[in-house]
Amino acid sequence: MLLSLPNWLIHISSSLEWGIAAWLMFRYGNIIGRKDVSRLGLFMIPHWIGSWFVLAYHVSGDSIPVLLDLSETVNLFGSIALLYASLGILRVINSRQSKGIFAAAGLLLVSGRPQSYMGEDIFDLILQISSVVYLAFLVTLLLIRKKEPGLLSGLTVAGFWFLLVFISVTVFFMYISAEIRSFPTLSHDDLLHGSAESLLTISNLMIVLGVHKQIRRAEAQMRSAGKDETSGT
């Protein structure tokens, strides 16, 4: 295996955080009685599954490219699912405000310039489509925040946006690793690989903390409403 123990811990942490964020988003939707928000949590699961394909790819020493192909394929379908979920949230908001707009989704990036059984052209096309969809998703999050500010935490939205920092730094580190440090892929450069992946950990942690904050807020409002009803009787 190419990754050091600290690097493995960072990768596993990133994957677990995304899974926790999906569960918390689903729970938050149930607490506030919003099926559209719960659906967003459910539709985060494909990206979580995709992250485990990436981990399996690294377990193989980056020697089984089909695992990477499976990850990107699952993530593409995950992005489509998130697009549908985001549109659902806007549809609910717009039904209350009698307005309309569009939405989208997200992706998980793999470090390095690996081989692919699908071929580089198809692999790159999937990444490009996912990137466009994710950018549209970021715009949608801002629209949701504008239309219904209390629905999603600003920290959660910032966490999704921070993923762009992770992607940008990863691409830059790929260049440094290959052109300056002479590694075949970023996965072979443990220092830069771990440094880039740590940004994904930060991004996912922001999402988790933001949703957790919303859950505590919703539960506090429910307790307050319960006390008001009790005192009223």
Secondary structure, DSSP 8 states (H G I E B T S, - for coil): --S-HHHHHHHHHHHHHHHHHHHHHHHHHHHTT-HHHHHHHHTTHHHHHHHHHHHHHHHTTS--HHHHHHHHHHHHHHHHHHHHHHHHHHHHHHHHHT------------SS----TT-HHHHHHHHHHHHHHHHHHHHHHHHHHHHSTTTS-HHHHHHHHHHHHHHHHHHHHHHIIIIIS--SSGGG-HHHHHHHHHHHHHHHHHHHHHHHHHHHHHHHHHHHHHHHHHHH-
